[in-house]
Amino acid sequence: MSLWIAFTLTAGLMQTLRFVLQKKLRVVGLSTAGATFARFLFAAPFATIAAAGLVMLYPAPLALPGVGFWGFVVMGGIAQIIATDLTVRLFQMRNFAVGVAFTKTETVIVALFSAVVLGEVIAVPAMFAIGVGLVGILCLSRPPEVGASFFGRSTGYGLMAGALFAVSAVGYRGATLALEPAPFFLRAMLALAAATTLQTVFMAVWLRLREPGELRRVLVGWRRTLPVGLTGLMGSLCWFSAFALQNAAYVRALGQVEIIFTLVASTVVFGERMGLREALGILLVVGAVVLLVLTIG
C-alpha cells in the first residue's frame, strides 16, 4: 500500500471520530463557533512543539518559509475554519451521515483548483473515479423527506462547505510544496503547526469579540474539548502528510471513504437509519475509491 493511501485512510477515520465528538459538544452547551474553536485550540500547541522538535533533529539548516508558504497557509486555514463551521451547522439540519456527505462535493472542485492554482492535472481514469464518487455522494445527499426540495438551505451550506474544504486542501498542498526539498513529514508538520496556530488566534479573537463568555466555556470544559483537538490534530497530520506526498485531488477523492466511517458512526453512536438509496450511494463511493486506488496506486 502506498504511504499516501495509508495516511488518507487514517485521516478519514480520525476526522469521523472528531465530527462525532464535535456533534456531542453541541449537547454540552457550546455554540457552533465554540465547537469549531475546540477543533483547533488544543491541536496548535502540540503541533508547534512537535514541529520545533523535528526542526532541531533535522541535520541541515532550514530556510525560512517564504511569502508563498504563508499565503497558502492563510488561504487554507481561513477556508477550513469557515467550512468546519458550516459543517457543524449542517448537523443541526440533517442527519449526521447526510450532513457530512454534502461536504464531499469538494472532490470535483479540488481537482479544478489543483489544476488552476498548482498546475497539477488529473488523469482521465482518476476523473472518472471522482465522478462516480460524486454520484454516490449525491445519492447520499438527497433530502430524505418525500417531496422535499433538493435546493434547500442545507444544500447551500453543504456546497459552500465543500468548496471551502477544496480551497483548504489546495492551500495545504501548496504550503507543503513550498517547503521542498525538506522531507515530507517535516513539511507536513511545519505547515500544520503554522495553520493551527493561525486558526487558534483567529478564532480566539472572533469569539472574544462576537461571543463573550464562549472562550471560557471552551476552556472550562477542556475535558470534553481536549479529545476534539487531539483527534483533529491526528487527522490533520495525516491529511497534511498525504498532501505532501500526493496531488490534493487524489487525496480528497480517496478521502471519500470517510463516508463509510460516518455511516457506521451515524448508526452505532446516534441511532440514525439509512435506506436503500443511501446503500446505493455507499456502494458507488466504495467503487470510486477502489477504482482510484487501482488507477493511481
The 8 nearest C-alpha neighbors of each residue, nearest first, counted from 0:
[[1, 2, 4, 5, 296, 3, 292, 6],
 [2, 0, 4, 3, 296, 5, 6, 292],
 [1, 3, 5, 4, 6, 0, 241, 244],
 [2, 4, 241, 6, 5, 1, 244, 7],
 [5, 3, 7, 2, 1, 6, 8, 0],
 [4, 6, 2, 8, 7, 3, 9, 1],
 [5, 7, 237, 3, 9, 4, 8, 241],
 [8, 6, 10, 4, 9, 5, 254, 238],
 [9, 7, 11, 5, 10, 6, 4, 12],
 [8, 10, 12, 6, 7, 11, 13, 5],
 [9, 11, 234, 7, 237, 13, 8, 12],
 [12, 10, 257, 14, 8, 9, 13, 254],
 [11, 13, 9, 15, 10, 14, 257, 260],
 [14, 12, 234, 10, 16, 15, 11, 230],
 [15, 13, 17, 11, 16, 12, 234, 10],
 [14, 16, 18, 12, 17, 13, 261, 11],
 [17, 15, 19, 13, 14, 18, 20, 12],
 [16, 18, 14, 20, 19, 15, 227, 230],
 [19, 17, 21, 15, 20, 16, 22, 14],
 [20, 18, 16, 22, 17, 21, 15, 23],
 [19, 21, 17, 23, 18, 22, 227, 16],
 [22, 20, 18, 24, 23, 19, 34, 17],
 [21, 23, 19, 24, 20, 25, 18, 87],
 [22, 24, 20, 25, 26, 21, 19, 27],
 [25, 23, 21, 26, 27, 22, 29, 34],
 [26, 24, 23, 29, 27, 28, 22, 30],
 [25, 27, 24, 23, 28, 22, 29, 21],
 [28, 26, 24, 25, 29, 23, 220, 223],
 [27, 29, 25, 26, 30, 24, 216, 33],
 [30, 28, 25, 33, 34, 24, 27, 31],
 [29, 31, 33, 32, 34, 28, 25, 213],
 [30, 32, 34, 33, 35, 87, 84, 88],
 [31, 33, 35, 30, 34, 36, 84, 206],
 [34, 32, 30, 36, 35, 29, 31, 213],
 [33, 35, 37, 31, 36, 32, 29, 21],
 [34, 36, 32, 38, 33, 37, 84, 31],
 [37, 35, 33, 38, 34, 39, 202, 32],
 [38, 36, 34, 40, 35, 39, 224, 228],
 [37, 39, 228, 36, 35, 227, 231, 40],
 [40, 38, 42, 37, 36, 199, 41, 195],
 [41, 39, 37, 199, 42, 43, 36, 38],
 [40, 42, 228, 43, 39, 225, 44, 229],
 [41, 43, 228, 232, 39, 45, 40, 44],
 [42, 44, 195, 196, 46, 45, 41, 40],
 [45, 43, 47, 46, 42, 48, 41, 196],
 [44, 46, 48, 47, 42, 43, 49, 41],
 [45, 47, 192, 49, 43, 44, 48, 50],
 [46, 48, 192, 44, 50, 49, 45, 43],
 [49, 47, 51, 45, 50, 46, 44, 52],
 [48, 50, 52, 46, 47, 51, 45, 53],
 [51, 49, 47, 53, 52, 188, 189, 48],
 [52, 50, 54, 48, 49, 53, 47, 55],
 [53, 51, 49, 55, 50, 54, 48, 56],
 [52, 54, 56, 50, 55, 51, 57, 49],
 [53, 55, 51, 57, 56, 52, 50, 185],
 [56, 54, 52, 53, 57, 51, 58, 50],
 [55, 57, 53, 54, 58, 52, 51, 59],
 [56, 58, 54, 55, 59, 53, 60, 61],
 [59, 57, 56, 60, 55, 54, 61, 53],
 [58, 60, 57, 61, 56, 54, 55, 181],
 [61, 59, 62, 58, 57, 54, 55, 63],
 [62, 60, 63, 59, 54, 181, 57, 64],
 [61, 63, 64, 60, 65, 178, 59, 181],
 [62, 64, 65, 61, 178, 60, 66, 68],
 [65, 63, 68, 62, 178, 66, 69, 177],
 [66, 64, 67, 68, 63, 69, 177, 62],
 [65, 67, 69, 68, 70, 64, 71, 177],
 [66, 68, 70, 65, 69, 71, 177, 174],
 [69, 67, 174, 71, 66, 70, 177, 65],
 [68, 70, 72, 66, 71, 67, 73, 65],
 [69, 71, 67, 73, 68, 72, 66, 74],
 [70, 72, 170, 74, 174, 68, 69, 73],
 [73, 71, 69, 75, 70, 74, 194, 76],
 [74, 72, 76, 70, 75, 71, 77, 69],
 [75, 73, 71, 72, 76, 77, 170, 78],
 [167, 74, 76, 170, 72, 78, 73, 171],
 [75, 77, 73, 79, 194, 78, 74, 72],
 [76, 78, 80, 79, 74, 75, 73, 81],
 [77, 79, 163, 75, 167, 81, 76, 80],
 [80, 78, 82, 76, 77, 81, 167, 164],
 [81, 79, 77, 83, 78, 82, 84, 76],
 [80, 82, 84, 78, 83, 79, 85, 77],
 [81, 83, 160, 79, 85, 84, 163, 80],
 [84, 82, 86, 80, 85, 81, 79, 87],
 [83, 85, 81, 87, 86, 82, 35, 80],
 [86, 84, 88, 82, 83, 87, 160, 156],
 [87, 85, 89, 83, 88, 84, 82, 160],
 [86, 88, 84, 89, 90, 85, 83, 31],
 [89, 87, 85, 86, 90, 91, 84, 31],
 [88, 90, 86, 92, 91, 87, 98, 85],
 [89, 91, 88, 87, 92, 93, 95, 98],
 [90, 92, 89, 88, 93, 87, 94, 95],
 [93, 91, 89, 90, 153, 94, 88, 98],
 [94, 92, 98, 90, 91, 89, 95, 97],
 [95, 93, 97, 96, 98, 90, 92, 271],
 [94, 96, 98, 97, 90, 265, 93, 99],
 [97, 95, 99, 98, 262, 261, 265, 94],
 [96, 98, 100, 140, 99, 94, 95, 139],
 [99, 97, 95, 100, 89, 96, 93, 101],
 [98, 100, 96, 101, 97, 102, 95, 86],
 [101, 99, 97, 103, 102, 98, 136, 140],
 [102, 100, 157, 103, 99, 140, 98, 104],
 [101, 103, 161, 157, 100, 104, 99, 160],
 [104, 102, 105, 100, 101, 161, 106, 136],
 [105, 103, 161, 106, 102, 101, 107, 133],
 [104, 106, 161, 103, 108, 165, 162, 107],
 [107, 105, 252, 109, 104, 108, 251, 103],
 [106, 108, 110, 109, 105, 104, 111, 129],
 [109, 107, 105, 111, 110, 106, 165, 112],
 [108, 110, 165, 112, 111, 106, 248, 107],
 [111, 109, 248, 113, 107, 108, 112, 114],
 [110, 112, 108, 114, 109, 113, 115, 107],
 [113, 111, 109, 115, 114, 110, 116, 108],
 [114, 112, 117, 110, 116, 111, 119, 115],
 [113, 115, 118, 119, 120, 111, 112, 117],
 [114, 116, 112, 113, 118, 117, 111, 119],
 [117, 115, 113, 112, 114, 118, 169, 119],
 [118, 116, 113, 119, 114, 115, 173, 112],
 [117, 119, 114, 115, 116, 120, 113, 112],
 [120, 118, 114, 117, 113, 121, 246, 115],
 [119, 121, 114, 118, 122, 113, 110, 111],
 [120, 122, 126, 123, 119, 125, 110, 114],
 [123, 121, 125, 124, 126, 120, 127, 294],
 [122, 124, 126, 125, 127, 121, 128, 120],
 [125, 123, 127, 126, 122, 128, 294, 291],
 [124, 126, 128, 122, 127, 123, 291, 129],
 [127, 125, 129, 123, 128, 124, 130, 122],
 [126, 128, 130, 124, 125, 129, 131, 123],
 [129, 127, 287, 125, 131, 130, 126, 291],
 [128, 130, 126, 132, 127, 131, 252, 133],
 [129, 131, 127, 133, 132, 128, 126, 134],
 [132, 130, 128, 134, 133, 129, 287, 127],
 [131, 133, 284, 287, 135, 129, 130, 134],
 [132, 134, 136, 130, 135, 131, 137, 129],
 [135, 133, 137, 131, 136, 132, 138, 130],
 [134, 136, 280, 283, 132, 138, 284, 133],
 [135, 137, 133, 139, 138, 134, 100, 280],
 [138, 136, 140, 134, 139, 135, 141, 133],
 [139, 137, 280, 135, 136, 140, 141, 276],
 [138, 140, 136, 277, 137, 280, 141, 97],
 [139, 141, 137, 97, 138, 101, 100, 136],
 [140, 142, 138, 139, 137, 143, 149, 97],
 [141, 143, 144, 149, 147, 140, 148, 145],
 [144, 142, 141, 145, 147, 140, 146, 139],
 [143, 145, 147, 142, 146, 148, 141, 149],
 [144, 146, 147, 143, 142, 148, 141, 149],
 [145, 147, 144, 148, 142, 143, 149, 141],
 [148, 146, 144, 145, 142, 149, 143, 151],
 [147, 149, 150, 151, 146, 142, 144, 141],
 [150, 148, 151, 142, 141, 147, 154, 140],
 [151, 149, 148, 154, 152, 155, 153, 147],
 [150, 152, 154, 153, 149, 148, 155, 147],
 [151, 153, 155, 154, 156, 150, 157, 92],
 [152, 154, 156, 155, 151, 157, 89, 92],
 [155, 153, 157, 151, 152, 156, 150, 158],
 [154, 156, 152, 158, 153, 157, 159, 151],
 [157, 155, 153, 159, 154, 158, 85, 160],
 [158, 156, 101, 102, 160, 154, 155, 159],
 [157, 159, 161, 155, 160, 156, 154, 162],
 [160, 158, 162, 156, 161, 157, 155, 163],
 [159, 161, 82, 157, 163, 158, 162, 102],
 [162, 160, 102, 105, 158, 164, 104, 159],
 [163, 161, 165, 159, 105, 160, 164, 158],
 [162, 164, 166, 78, 160, 165, 161, 82],
 [163, 165, 167, 161, 166, 162, 79, 82],
 [166, 164, 109, 162, 168, 105, 163, 167],
 [167, 165, 163, 169, 164, 168, 170, 75],
 [75, 166, 168, 164, 170, 165, 78, 79],
 [169, 167, 165, 171, 170, 166, 164, 172],
 [168, 170, 172, 166, 171, 167, 173, 113],
 [171, 169, 75, 71, 167, 173, 168, 172],
 [170, 172, 174, 168, 173, 169, 75, 167],
 [171, 173, 242, 169, 175, 174, 170, 168],
 [172, 174, 170, 176, 171, 175, 71, 169],
 [175, 173, 68, 171, 177, 71, 172, 176],
 [174, 176, 186, 172, 243, 177, 178, 173],
 [177, 175, 173, 178, 174, 179, 172, 243],
 [176, 178, 174, 175, 68, 179, 173, 67],
 [179, 177, 176, 175, 186, 181, 180, 64],
 [180, 178, 181, 176, 177, 175, 186, 182],
 [179, 181, 178, 182, 176, 183, 177, 186],
 [180, 182, 179, 178, 186, 183, 185, 61],
 [183, 181, 185, 184, 186, 180, 179, 187],
 [182, 184, 186, 243, 185, 187, 181, 240],
 [185, 183, 187, 186, 182, 240, 188, 243],
 [184, 186, 188, 187, 182, 183, 189, 53],
 [187, 185, 183, 189, 175, 184, 188, 178],
 [186, 188, 239, 184, 240, 190, 185, 189],
 [187, 189, 191, 185, 50, 190, 186, 192],
 [188, 190, 192, 186, 191, 50, 187, 185],
 [191, 189, 193, 187, 188, 192, 194, 186],
 [190, 192, 188, 194, 189, 193, 195, 187],
 [193, 191, 47, 46, 189, 195, 190, 194],
 [192, 194, 190, 196, 191, 195, 197, 189],
 [193, 195, 191, 197, 76, 196, 192, 72],
 [196, 194, 43, 198, 197, 192, 193, 39],
 [197, 195, 43, 199, 193, 198, 194, 192],
 [198, 196, 194, 200, 195, 199, 201, 193],
 [197, 199, 195, 201, 196, 200, 202, 76],
 [200, 198, 196, 202, 40, 201, 197, 39],
 [199, 201, 203, 197, 198, 202, 204, 196],
 [200, 202, 198, 204, 199, 203, 197, 205],
 [201, 203, 205, 199, 204, 200, 198, 36],
 [204, 202, 200, 206, 205, 201, 199, 207],
 [203, 205, 207, 201, 202, 206, 208, 200],
 [206, 204, 202, 208, 203, 207, 209, 201],
 [207, 205, 210, 209, 203, 208, 204, 202],
 [206, 208, 204, 211, 205, 209, 210, 203],
 [207, 209, 205, 206, 210, 204, 211, 203],
 [208, 210, 206, 205, 207, 211, 204, 213],
 [209, 211, 206, 213, 207, 208, 212, 205],
 [212, 210, 207, 213, 209, 206, 208, 214],
 [211, 213, 215, 214, 210, 216, 207, 206],
 [212, 214, 216, 215, 211, 210, 33, 217],
 [215, 213, 217, 216, 212, 218, 206, 207],
 [214, 216, 218, 213, 212, 217, 219, 220],
 [217, 215, 213, 219, 214, 218, 220, 212],
 [216, 218, 214, 220, 215, 219, 221, 213],
 [219, 217, 221, 215, 220, 216, 214, 224],
 [220, 218, 216, 221, 217, 215, 222, 214],
 [219, 221, 217, 218, 222, 223, 216, 224],
 [222, 220, 224, 218, 223, 225, 219, 217],
 [221, 223, 220, 225, 224, 226, 219, 218],
 [224, 222, 221, 220, 225, 226, 24, 227],
 [223, 225, 221, 227, 37, 226, 222, 220],
 [224, 226, 228, 221, 227, 222, 223, 41],
 [227, 225, 229, 228, 224, 230, 223, 222],
 [228, 226, 224, 225, 17, 230, 229, 38],
 [227, 229, 38, 41, 231, 42, 225, 226],
 [228, 230, 232, 226, 231, 227, 42, 225],
 [231, 229, 233, 232, 227, 17, 228, 13],
 [230, 232, 228, 234, 229, 233, 17, 227],
 [233, 231, 229, 42, 235, 230, 234, 228],
 [234, 232, 230, 236, 235, 231, 229, 237],
 [233, 235, 10, 13, 231, 237, 232, 236],
 [236, 234, 238, 232, 237, 233, 231, 239],
 [235, 237, 239, 233, 238, 234, 232, 240],
 [236, 238, 6, 240, 10, 234, 235, 239],
 [239, 237, 235, 241, 240, 236, 10, 7],
 [240, 238, 187, 242, 236, 241, 237, 235],
 [241, 239, 237, 243, 187, 242, 238, 184],
 [240, 242, 3, 238, 244, 243, 239, 6],
 [243, 241, 239, 172, 245, 244, 240, 247],
 [244, 242, 240, 241, 175, 183, 245, 239],
 [243, 245, 241, 242, 3, 240, 183, 246],
 [244, 246, 242, 241, 243, 247, 3, 250],
 [245, 247, 248, 249, 242, 250, 119, 244],
 [248, 246, 250, 249, 242, 251, 169, 168],
 [249, 247, 110, 251, 109, 250, 246, 252],
 [250, 248, 252, 247, 246, 251, 253, 245],
 [251, 249, 247, 253, 248, 252, 254, 7],
 [250, 252, 254, 248, 253, 249, 106, 247],
 [253, 251, 249, 254, 106, 250, 255, 248],
 [252, 254, 255, 250, 251, 288, 249, 256],
 [253, 255, 251, 256, 252, 257, 11, 7],
 [256, 254, 257, 253, 252, 258, 251, 103],
 [257, 255, 254, 258, 259, 253, 285, 288],
 [256, 258, 11, 255, 260, 259, 254, 261],
 [257, 259, 261, 256, 260, 255, 262, 100],
 [260, 258, 262, 257, 261, 256, 263, 281],
 [259, 261, 257, 263, 258, 262, 264, 12],
 [260, 262, 258, 264, 259, 263, 96, 15],
 [263, 261, 265, 259, 264, 260, 96, 258],
 [262, 264, 260, 266, 261, 265, 267, 259],
 [265, 263, 261, 267, 268, 262, 266, 260],
 [264, 266, 262, 269, 263, 271, 268, 95],
 [267, 265, 270, 271, 263, 264, 269, 268],
 [266, 268, 264, 270, 265, 263, 269, 271],
 [269, 267, 264, 265, 270, 266, 263, 19],
 [268, 270, 265, 271, 266, 267, 264, 95],
 [269, 271, 266, 267, 268, 265, 272, 264],
 [272, 270, 266, 265, 269, 273, 94, 95],
 [273, 271, 266, 270, 274, 265, 262, 94],
 [274, 272, 277, 271, 275, 278, 276, 266],
 [273, 275, 277, 276, 278, 272, 279, 143],
 [274, 276, 278, 277, 279, 273, 280, 281],
 [277, 275, 279, 278, 274, 138, 280, 139],
 [276, 278, 280, 139, 279, 274, 275, 273],
 [277, 279, 275, 281, 276, 280, 282, 274],
 [280, 278, 282, 276, 277, 281, 283, 275],
 [279, 281, 135, 277, 138, 283, 278, 282],
 [280, 282, 278, 284, 279, 283, 285, 277],
 [283, 281, 279, 285, 280, 284, 286, 278],
 [284, 282, 135, 286, 280, 285, 281, 132],
 [285, 283, 132, 287, 281, 135, 286, 282],
 [284, 286, 288, 282, 287, 283, 281, 289],
 [287, 285, 283, 289, 284, 288, 290, 282],
 [288, 286, 128, 132, 284, 290, 285, 289],
 [287, 289, 291, 285, 253, 290, 286, 284],
 [288, 290, 286, 292, 291, 287, 293, 285],
 [291, 289, 287, 293, 288, 292, 128, 294],
 [290, 292, 294, 288, 289, 293, 128, 125],
 [291, 293, 296, 289, 295, 294, 290, 288],
 [294, 292, 290, 291, 296, 295, 289, 288],
 [295, 293, 291, 292, 290, 296, 125, 124],
 [294, 296, 292, 293, 291, 125, 249, 290],
 [295, 292, 293, 294, 1, 0, 291, 4]]
